[in-house]
Amino acid sequence: MKLFVVAFTFVLAVPTLHADVALQVEPAEAMLDEPVAIRVTGLPPNAECLIRAWAPFGKRVGQGVAKFKADERGVVDVSKQAPLEGTYSGVDPMGLVWSMALQDNGVEAPPLKITDPRVVKLEVVSGGNTVGSAELKRWIVRPGVRITEIKENGLVGKLFEPAGSEKRPGLLVLSGSEGGFSETEAALLASHGYVTLALAYFGVDGLPKQLVEIPLEYLQKGVAWLGARESVDKKRLGVVGGSKGGELSLLLASHTPELRAVVARAPSHVVWSGVGGNYRQSSWTMDGKPMPFLLTSLQSAPMVFAKNPMRLIEIYGPAIDDEEAVKKALIPVEKINGAVLLLTGTDDAMWPASRMADAVVARLKANGHRFPAEHLKYEGAGHGIPSAYVRMEGTIGANRMAFGGTPEANARAMADSRPKVLRFLQDNLKAQPADR
C-alpha cells in the first residue's frame, strides 16, 4: 500500500504464523486524553512484527509505526514493551498514537465536527503479511455533552454541559495568544464531568482583534455568567488556561474570589505587554485603566523575528531580569481564593515559563497562601504540553515559531500531567465523573 511508504526499513525474521493472530485495542473507544491498551496475541514465540497506526488529517495522513519482538507466549504488549525501532522509543502505551507523523496523502478527508470521533486504524504486519487489524475511536467530546454557542451580554463563547440534571463544578477555559476559543480543552473537561465555558476574549467577531488592553471585567462577567447556569454549582468554579491564557488565569483568579481552583500551563508571574498594536501597551485593563505591565525586550525583536524558527524567549527572557520593572507588574497571586496547579516545560522557547512558575509558587509560600499550590516541571518539554495524546512539535506553523521541546518529551509530559490535572480538579472542586 502506497500509504505506508515511510522512512523506516524493517527486516522481519518470522517463522510460519499461526492463524489466530489478533490485534486488540481496549477500550475500542476512548477520550482523546485517555490511554488505551494495545496488544498482539497469537504470534509464534519471539516473532517480530510491525504495528502501524494511521489517521486522516485533511489532505494529510498521520502515521505511527513500530517494530516489536513477541515474548515466549507470542504476545506483544505495547504498554509493557519498548519497540526495537519506530516513530517513538521506550515503553509508551500511546506511543503509536501520539507519534503519528503527517505526510501528504493528496486526498481531502471529509471535514470532522467536534462531535465526530477521530478514528485511528491499526494493523499488525508479520512475514510481509497483514495478520491483524483494529480500530480506535477517539472522542474530543463524550456523546451526550450539550454544546451551546453563547453570544449574550457582550460575551462570546461555547458552553459544554455534561448530561444529567445535577449541578456540577464550572470551569472557565481560556485560550492563549492565538485568540478565539479553547474548544478542545473545554470539550475534554466537560467529558470528565465539568460544565465548561470556552470564553473568547479577542480574535473573534464582536471582540477586540488584538490582545491589547482587554478589560478584566469582561472575564469576570464570564465567571458570573457561568456560575449562574442551572447546571453549575456556583461555589465550585475554576479557571484553566495556557500561555497568555495562563497569565490571565492567575490574574483573573487574583481579582475574582469566586474562583476556587486554577490550572495554568506555561504561565507568567507578571502582566506582560500586549500582543499587537504598538507592543507597548498592557495586555489587560481594570476599572478602565491599563494594568501595570512588563515590557518585552523590543530592542531584540528585529533579530528574533528574522530567525527561523523564531524563539520569542529571547525577547521575554531578558525582561524578567529587571527586578524593579518586574515588581511593578507582579500578579498578586496570594489573593487567589483556592488551589493552584502550574505546568511547564524546561525547554520552553516562547517565554521562561518554568522560571516564572517558580516565582508564582515562591510568592504564594512567602505570603502564607493557605491553599495547595504545585508546580509540575517537565525536563525537556516545551511551551506546548498538550492535554491530549497528540503529536506536539517543537516548532509550529508556516512561520516556524519555536515552541521548544520534542514530540517525545511533550508526550511524556502530557501522559504524566493529565491524570494529575484531573485529580487536582476533582480534589479541589469535588467533581463526579461524567456519565459514560
C-alpha positions as CSV (number, residue, x, y, z in Angstrom):
1,M,0.0,0.0,0.0
2,K,1.4,3.3,-1.1
3,L,0.2,5.0,2.1
4,F,2.8,3.2,4.2
5,V,6.0,4.2,2.5
6,V,7.9,5.8,5.4
7,A,11.5,6.4,6.4
8,F,11.8,3.0,8.2
9,T,13.1,-0.2,6.7
10,F,12.3,-3.2,8.8
11,V,13.7,-6.7,8.2
12,L,11.5,-9.3,9.9
13,A,12.7,-12.7,10.6
14,V,9.4,-14.6,11.2
15,P,8.6,-18.3,11.2
16,T,5.3,-19.6,9.9
17,L,2.5,-17.7,11.6
18,H,-0.4,-19.2,13.5
19,A,-3.9,-18.5,12.1
20,D,-5.2,-16.9,15.3
21,V,-3.1,-13.7,15.4
22,A,-5.2,-10.9,16.9
23,L,-4.7,-7.2,17.4
24,Q,-6.6,-6.0,20.5
25,V,-7.3,-2.4,21.4
26,E,-9.1,-1.8,24.8
27,P,-11.2,0.1,25.1
28,A,-12.0,0.5,21.5
29,E,-13.5,3.9,22.2
30,A,-11.8,6.5,24.4
31,M,-11.5,10.2,25.0
32,L,-8.6,12.0,23.3
33,D,-6.8,12.3,26.7
34,E,-7.4,8.7,27.8
35,P,-4.8,5.9,27.2
36,V,-5.7,2.6,25.7
37,A,-4.1,-0.9,25.8
38,I,-2.7,-2.3,22.5
39,R,-1.8,-6.0,22.4
40,V,-1.0,-8.6,19.8
41,T,-1.6,-12.2,20.6
42,G,-1.2,-15.5,18.7
43,L,2.2,-14.8,17.2
44,P,4.9,-17.5,17.2
45,P,7.2,-17.2,20.2
46,N,9.9,-14.5,19.8
47,A,8.5,-13.5,16.4
48,E,9.0,-9.9,15.1
49,C,6.1,-7.8,13.8
50,L,5.2,-4.2,12.9
51,I,2.3,-2.4,14.3
52,R,1.1,0.6,12.3
53,A,-1.4,3.3,13.3
54,W,-2.8,5.9,10.9
55,A,-5.5,8.5,10.7
56,P,-6.5,11.2,8.1
57,F,-5.9,14.9,8.8
58,G,-7.3,17.0,6.0
59,K,-5.2,16.2,2.9
60,R,-2.5,14.5,5.0
61,V,-2.3,11.3,6.9
62,G,-0.7,10.8,10.3
63,Q,1.2,7.5,10.7
64,G,3.0,5.9,13.6
65,V,4.9,2.6,13.2
66,A,7.0,0.4,15.5
67,K,8.7,-2.9,15.3
68,F,8.3,-5.3,18.2
69,K,9.5,-8.8,19.2
70,A,6.9,-11.1,20.8
71,D,7.6,-12.8,24.1
72,E,7.8,-16.5,24.6
73,R,4.0,-16.7,24.6
74,G,3.7,-14.9,21.3
75,V,2.4,-11.7,22.8
76,V,3.3,-8.1,22.2
77,D,2.0,-5.7,24.9
78,V,2.7,-2.1,23.8
79,S,2.1,-0.8,27.4
80,K,5.0,-3.0,28.7
81,Q,7.4,-3.3,25.8
82,A,9.7,-0.8,24.1
83,P,9.8,-1.0,20.3
84,L,13.0,-2.2,18.7
85,E,12.7,0.8,16.4
86,G,10.0,3.1,15.1
87,T,8.4,6.6,15.3
88,Y,8.9,6.6,19.1
89,S,11.2,4.9,21.6
90,G,10.8,3.5,25.1
91,V,7.8,1.9,26.8
92,D,4.8,4.1,26.0
93,P,1.2,2.7,25.8
94,M,0.2,5.6,23.5
95,G,3.4,6.0,21.5
96,L,1.9,4.7,18.3
97,V,-0.8,7.3,18.5
98,W,0.9,10.5,19.6
99,S,4.0,9.8,17.3
100,M,1.9,9.8,14.1
101,A,3.9,12.0,11.8
102,L,2.0,13.8,9.0
103,Q,2.6,13.1,5.3
104,D,0.8,14.2,2.2
105,N,-1.9,11.9,1.0
106,G,-3.4,14.0,-1.8
107,V,-7.0,13.1,-0.9
108,E,-9.1,15.5,1.1
109,A,-10.7,13.7,4.1
110,P,-14.3,14.8,4.9
111,P,-14.3,17.6,7.5
112,L,-15.0,16.5,11.0
113,K,-17.1,18.2,13.6
114,I,-16.0,18.4,17.2
115,T,-18.7,15.8,18.0
116,D,-17.3,13.3,15.4
117,P,-14.9,10.6,16.6
118,R,-11.3,10.7,15.4
119,V,-10.7,7.2,14.0
120,V,-7.3,5.6,14.2
121,K,-6.8,2.4,12.2
122,L,-4.2,-0.1,13.4
123,E,-2.7,-3.2,11.8
124,V,-0.1,-5.7,12.6
125,V,2.2,-7.0,9.9
126,S,4.4,-10.0,10.1
127,G,6.2,-12.0,7.5
128,G,5.2,-9.4,4.9
129,N,1.5,-10.0,5.5
130,T,-1.2,-8.1,7.4
131,V,-2.2,-10.6,10.1
132,G,-4.5,-8.5,12.3
133,S,-6.3,-5.1,12.3
134,A,-8.3,-3.0,14.7
135,E,-9.9,0.4,15.0
136,L,-9.8,3.0,17.8
137,K,-12.4,5.7,18.1
138,R,-11.1,8.8,19.9
139,W,-13.6,11.4,21.1
140,I,-13.0,15.1,21.8
141,V,-16.4,15.4,23.5
142,R,-18.3,12.5,25.0
143,P,-21.6,11.7,23.3
144,G,-24.4,13.4,25.3
145,V,-22.5,16.6,26.2
146,R,-24.6,19.6,25.2
147,I,-22.8,22.3,23.2
148,T,-24.3,25.8,23.1
149,E,-22.9,28.8,21.3
150,I,-23.0,31.9,23.5
151,K,-23.5,35.4,22.3
152,E,-25.2,37.4,25.0
153,N,-24.5,40.3,27.4
154,G,-21.3,41.0,25.4
155,L,-19.9,37.5,26.0
156,V,-18.8,35.2,23.1
157,G,-18.1,31.6,24.0
158,K,-19.1,28.0,23.7
159,L,-20.8,26.2,26.7
160,F,-20.3,22.5,27.2
161,E,-22.6,20.7,29.6
162,P,-22.5,17.0,30.6
163,A,-25.7,15.0,30.5
164,G,-27.7,14.8,33.7
165,S,-29.7,17.2,35.9
166,E,-27.2,17.5,38.9
167,K,-25.3,20.7,39.5
168,R,-21.6,20.3,38.5
169,P,-18.4,22.4,39.0
170,G,-17.9,25.1,36.4
171,L,-14.7,25.8,34.6
172,L,-13.8,28.9,32.6
173,V,-11.4,27.7,29.8
174,L,-9.2,30.4,28.2
175,S,-7.1,30.4,25.0
176,G,-3.7,32.0,24.7
177,S,-2.3,34.5,22.2
178,E,-3.8,32.6,19.3
179,G,-7.2,34.0,20.4
180,G,-10.6,32.5,19.8
181,F,-11.9,29.6,21.8
182,S,-10.0,26.8,23.6
183,E,-12.6,24.4,22.3
184,T,-10.8,21.1,22.6
185,E,-9.8,21.5,26.2
186,A,-13.3,22.7,27.2
187,A,-14.8,19.7,25.4
188,L,-12.5,17.2,27.1
189,L,-13.0,18.7,30.6
190,A,-16.8,18.6,30.1
191,S,-16.5,15.0,29.2
192,H,-14.8,14.5,32.6
193,G,-17.8,15.9,34.5
194,Y,-17.5,19.8,34.4
195,V,-19.6,22.4,32.9
196,T,-17.1,24.4,30.8
197,L,-17.3,27.7,29.1
198,A,-14.7,28.3,26.4
199,L,-14.7,32.0,26.6
200,A,-13.1,34.1,23.8
201,Y,-11.7,37.4,24.8
202,F,-10.2,38.6,21.5
203,G,-9.8,37.4,17.9
204,V,-13.5,36.7,17.0
205,D,-16.3,38.8,15.7
206,G,-17.7,41.2,18.3
207,L,-14.4,41.3,20.4
208,P,-11.1,43.1,20.1
209,K,-9.0,42.0,17.2
210,Q,-5.7,42.1,19.2
211,L,-4.6,41.0,22.6
212,V,-4.3,44.6,23.8
213,E,-5.9,46.2,26.9
214,I,-8.6,43.5,27.4
215,P,-10.9,44.5,30.3
216,L,-10.6,42.1,33.2
217,E,-14.2,42.9,33.9
218,Y,-15.2,41.0,30.7
219,L,-13.7,37.8,32.1
220,Q,-15.3,38.4,35.5
221,K,-18.6,38.8,33.7
222,G,-17.9,35.4,32.1
223,V,-17.3,33.8,35.6
224,A,-20.6,35.3,36.9
225,W,-22.5,34.1,33.8
226,L,-21.1,30.6,34.2
227,G,-21.9,30.5,37.9
228,A,-25.5,31.5,37.2
229,R,-26.2,28.5,35.0
230,E,-28.7,26.0,36.4
231,S,-26.3,23.2,35.6
232,V,-23.5,24.8,37.7
233,D,-22.7,24.9,41.4
234,K,-21.5,28.5,41.8
235,K,-19.5,27.5,44.8
236,R,-17.3,25.2,42.7
237,L,-15.8,27.4,40.0
238,G,-12.3,27.2,38.5
239,V,-10.3,28.5,35.6
240,V,-8.0,26.8,33.1
241,G,-5.6,28.5,30.6
242,G,-2.3,28.2,28.9
243,S,0.4,30.7,27.9
244,K,-1.2,34.1,27.8
245,G,-4.3,32.3,29.0
246,G,-2.2,31.0,31.9
247,E,-1.1,34.6,32.7
248,L,-4.8,35.6,32.5
249,S,-6.0,32.7,34.6
250,L,-3.7,33.7,37.5
251,L,-4.5,37.4,37.1
252,L,-8.3,36.8,36.9
253,A,-8.3,34.4,40.0
254,S,-6.3,37.1,41.9
255,H,-9.2,39.5,41.4
256,T,-12.1,37.1,41.5
257,P,-12.6,35.2,44.8
258,E,-15.4,33.1,43.3
259,L,-12.7,31.1,41.5
260,R,-11.6,28.2,43.8
261,A,-9.1,26.4,41.5
262,V,-6.6,27.5,38.9
263,V,-4.8,25.3,36.3
264,A,-2.2,27.3,34.3
265,R,0.1,25.9,31.6
266,A,3.2,27.8,30.8
267,P,2.0,30.8,32.9
268,S,3.5,34.1,33.9
269,H,4.0,35.7,37.3
270,V,3.7,39.2,35.8
271,V,1.4,41.1,33.5
272,W,3.1,41.4,30.1
273,S,2.7,43.9,27.3
274,G,0.0,43.2,24.8
275,V,0.4,41.2,21.6
276,G,-0.4,43.6,18.8
277,G,-0.9,47.3,18.4
278,N,2.4,49.0,19.1
279,Y,3.5,46.3,21.6
280,R,3.9,49.0,24.2
281,Q,0.5,48.7,25.8
282,S,-0.7,46.5,28.6
283,S,-2.5,43.2,27.8
284,W,-5.2,44.0,30.4
285,T,-7.2,46.8,31.9
286,M,-9.2,47.1,35.2
287,D,-11.5,49.9,36.1
288,G,-10.8,51.4,32.7
289,K,-7.1,51.8,33.4
290,P,-4.2,49.7,31.9
291,M,-2.8,47.3,34.4
292,P,0.9,47.8,35.2
293,F,2.9,45.6,32.8
294,L,6.4,44.4,31.9
295,L,7.6,45.4,28.5
296,T,9.3,42.8,26.4
297,S,12.9,43.5,25.2
298,L,11.8,45.2,21.9
299,Q,15.4,46.1,21.0
300,S,16.0,42.4,20.4
301,A,12.8,42.0,18.4
302,P,14.1,42.6,14.8
303,M,16.8,40.0,15.2
304,V,14.5,37.5,16.8
305,F,11.8,37.9,14.2
306,A,14.3,37.4,11.4
307,K,15.3,34.0,12.7
308,N,13.8,30.7,11.5
309,P,12.5,29.4,13.8
310,M,11.7,32.4,16.0
311,R,12.5,32.0,19.6
312,L,10.4,34.5,21.5
313,I,12.0,33.7,24.8
314,E,14.8,35.9,23.5
315,I,12.6,39.0,24.0
316,Y,10.8,37.8,27.1
317,G,13.7,36.2,29.0
318,P,15.9,39.3,29.4
319,A,13.0,41.4,30.6
320,I,12.4,39.5,33.8
321,D,16.0,40.2,34.9
322,D,14.9,43.8,35.6
323,E,13.8,43.4,39.2
324,E,12.4,46.9,39.6
325,A,10.3,46.6,36.4
326,V,9.1,43.1,37.5
327,K,7.9,44.4,40.9
328,K,5.5,46.8,39.2
329,A,4.0,44.2,37.1
330,L,3.7,41.3,39.5
331,I,0.4,39.4,39.7
332,P,-0.9,39.3,43.3
333,V,-1.3,35.5,43.3
334,E,-1.5,35.4,47.1
335,K,-5.1,36.8,46.7
336,I,-6.2,33.7,44.9
337,N,-9.0,32.1,46.9
338,G,-8.2,28.5,46.0
339,A,-5.7,25.9,44.9
340,V,-3.1,26.5,42.1
341,L,-1.6,24.0,39.7
342,L,1.1,25.1,37.3
343,L,2.6,23.1,34.3
344,T,5.8,24.0,32.5
345,G,8.5,22.5,30.3
346,T,12.1,23.4,30.9
347,D,12.8,23.8,27.2
348,D,10.0,26.4,26.6
349,A,11.2,28.5,23.7
350,M,8.3,31.0,23.9
351,W,9.0,32.5,27.3
352,P,10.7,31.5,30.6
353,A,7.6,29.7,31.9
354,S,9.4,27.4,34.4
355,R,11.2,30.3,36.0
356,M,8.0,32.4,36.2
357,A,6.0,29.5,37.6
358,D,8.7,29.0,40.3
359,A,8.2,32.7,41.1
360,V,4.5,32.2,41.5
361,V,5.0,29.3,44.0
362,A,7.6,31.3,45.9
363,R,5.3,34.3,46.2
364,L,2.4,32.1,47.4
365,K,4.6,30.5,50.1
366,A,6.1,33.8,51.2
367,N,2.6,35.2,51.7
368,G,1.3,32.2,53.6
369,H,-1.2,31.2,50.9
370,R,-3.4,28.6,52.7
371,F,-4.4,26.6,49.7
372,P,-2.5,23.8,47.8
373,A,0.0,25.0,45.2
374,E,2.1,22.8,43.0
375,H,4.4,23.3,40.0
376,L,4.8,20.3,37.7
377,K,8.0,21.0,35.8
378,Y,8.9,18.6,32.9
379,E,12.5,18.3,31.7
380,G,12.9,18.7,28.0
381,A,9.3,19.6,27.3
382,G,8.4,22.8,25.6
383,H,5.8,25.5,25.7
384,G,3.0,23.3,24.3
385,I,2.4,20.5,26.7
386,P,-0.7,19.0,25.2
387,S,-3.8,18.0,27.1
388,A,-4.4,15.0,24.8
389,Y,-2.4,12.2,23.1
390,V,-1.5,14.2,20.0
391,R,1.9,15.0,18.4
392,M,3.2,18.3,19.6
393,E,6.2,19.5,17.5
394,G,9.0,21.8,18.8
395,T,8.2,24.3,16.1
396,I,4.7,25.3,15.0
397,G,3.2,26.8,11.9
398,A,4.4,28.0,8.5
399,N,6.4,30.8,10.1
400,R,8.3,28.3,12.2
401,M,7.5,29.6,15.6
402,A,9.7,27.8,18.1
403,F,7.7,26.2,21.0
404,G,10.6,24.1,22.3
405,G,10.7,20.6,23.4
406,T,10.4,17.5,21.3
407,P,7.3,15.4,20.4
408,E,8.6,12.7,22.7
409,A,9.3,15.0,25.7
410,N,6.0,16.8,25.2
411,A,4.1,13.5,25.0
412,R,5.8,12.2,28.2
413,A,4.8,15.5,30.0
414,M,1.2,15.1,28.8
415,A,1.0,11.4,30.0
416,D,2.2,12.4,33.4
417,S,0.4,15.7,33.9
418,R,-3.1,14.9,32.5
419,P,-4.2,12.5,35.3
420,K,-2.7,14.9,37.8
421,V,-4.7,17.8,36.4
422,L,-7.9,15.8,36.5
423,R,-7.1,14.7,40.1
424,F,-6.4,18.3,41.1
425,L,-9.7,19.5,39.8
426,Q,-11.5,16.6,41.3
427,D,-9.9,17.1,44.7
428,N,-10.5,20.9,44.8
429,L,-13.8,21.1,43.0
430,K,-15.3,17.8,44.1
431,A,-16.3,16.7,40.6
432,Q,-18.1,13.5,39.8
433,P,-17.2,11.7,36.5
434,A,-19.5,12.4,33.5
435,D,-21.9,9.7,32.6
436,R,-20.3,7.2,30.2
